Amino acid sequence: MEIENLSYKEAMKKLESILEKVENPETDLDELLSLIEEAGKLMEYCKGKLQNTEEKINKSIEKLN
């Protein structure tokens, strides 16, 4: 599934899953690298979702004033 199609909640669940794998000492080094790269993309996506939501909330509040 493409990251862009995930909800914020789904992306956070994927990040939690990745964290569990990263913390597992049996995780292969090559897999670890790809997990870290995926986590970075997910974190950027979540950050963007949060910023977008904050902007929408601020615009809604401005309209009320």
N, C-alpha and C positions, 0 to 999 in steps of 0.2 A: 504494500500500500504506500502511495506517495505521501510524504509528510504534509503537503499542502491540503490533503483531504482529511487530515486528522482533526478532531476537536482538541481543545486545550487539555481536557481531561485525559483523552486517549494518548496524547503526546507525553503527558506527565507519567502515565502508567508505563509507557515504553521506556522512559528515562529511569524509572524505578527498577524495571526489569534489567536494564543495562547495568545499573549500579550493582545489582545483586551478582551479575556475572563478573563484573570487574573485581568485586571484592572476593570472589571465589579463587582461591590459590590454584585450582586445577585448570583455570581458563588458559588456553593456549596463547602464547605471545602474539601470534599473527591475528588471532581472533580479537585479542585485546585492542590492537591498533584499530581494527575496523569498528569495534564497539565505541571506542573513544571518538572516532570521526563521526559516527552516527549520533552520538550523544551531543556533540558540538552543534550539529545541524538542528537537532531537536531543541536545544537550548536557545538557539537563535530564533527559531520558529516561535517558541513560547514567549520569548522576549517581545517579538513583534506583535503577537496577539495581545499581550498585556498593554503595550504602548497604544495600540489601536483602540482597545477598550477604554483606556484612560482618556484618550482624545474624545471619544464619543460621549463619555460621561461628562467631561468638562464642557463640551458643546451643549449638552442637554441642560446642565446647570446654568450656563450663561443665558440660555433661552428663558429660563425661569426667572431670572433677575431683571 
